[in-house]
């Protein structure tokens, strides 16, 4: 039951009982306003929609600490969420009670963030805040989530056009691999070639154990339990790949079988691809020291140990997988064969269940990849780039 009490000449509060304790909500300028609020409380109780007004007094910062402790997610994901909270959400909303967050205030904050952050970063920050508030609704701390997807108003608003993904041709992959070899050694170049001609993800290659390279059967195996190297802020560990479909065997074209076989004969490490010191590869380190200068060039840097010209500026490691799919599309490879090779699910799950990759399709795919390799070697060799890689010997 809720009732009204006068606490000043023009000030009223609503008192209510919950869990055997009496609580209050103050700040009403008239008895009528306080009565309406008390009636709303009683109405929400009867309809089963009642939320204790005191629950919303919990600040965003306090809720964030509690919320992070409840997550049962990959370590990297929790670290990413914590980074977004500490860097962006906490400074603006940390001392704000959950109940005081409004749609308009969030919209203004979003526009401020867009003034100095990339749109993708802003979307990620808002996603974390929205998840926090969704769970606050489930905990009955607030009635609704004010951070929800809303239609942007205004005739002139068309939204930003989607950014075109950068992918690489076989010749461009080989140029990046040549530069990566100069920057980080032959293993770095071979990793990029393997990524380009298999479509394997970074974690699948960085976590590839030498025992899972079967040169006799011409394939590599991505294990469902330990087939991916995961990276956190303070640790590296082997775990499952991205999805169940990612646990797969990837057939290798003949040239890549020979490259991997010869390379493994010169190394004795547990993993196929490692740092020059034989350690597991960190993506952030590899990207900064090898991949970015190999793709973007570093001739503008005065202190570069090895100077490289741009090969394909803006290319990402994921872009190698995107390029591999583009090659398969151009070569007329069926969609189911593309999905199986890349570890993807088809949108049509029925078709996925009842479709299979025939051996002749696999042979056609490998012939196309071999043909692309030979052509790329010819083109890049004519450019006269001197590297330490034996590409031209494997044709």
Buried (B, 14 or more C-beta within 10 A) or exposed (E): EBBBEEEEEEBBBBBBEEEEEEBEBEEBEEEEBBBBBBEEBBEEBEEEEBBBBBBBEBBBBBBBEBBBEEEEEEBEEBBBBBBBBEEBBBEBBBEBBBBBBEEEBBBEBBEEBEEEBEEEBBEBBBEBBBBBBBBBBEBEBBBEBBBEEEEEEEEEEEEEEEEEEBBBBBBBBBBBBBBBBBBBBBBBBBBBBBBBBBBBBBBBBBBBBBEBBBBEEBBBBBBEEBBBBBBBEEEBEBBBBBEEBBBBBBBBBBBBBBBBBBBBEEBEBEBBBBBEEEEBBBBEEBBEBBBBBBBBBBEEEEEEEEBBEBBBEEBBBBBBBBBBBBBBEEBEBBBBBBBBBBBBEBEEEEEBEEBEBEEEBBEBBBEBBBEBBBBBBEBBEEEEBEBEBEBEEBE
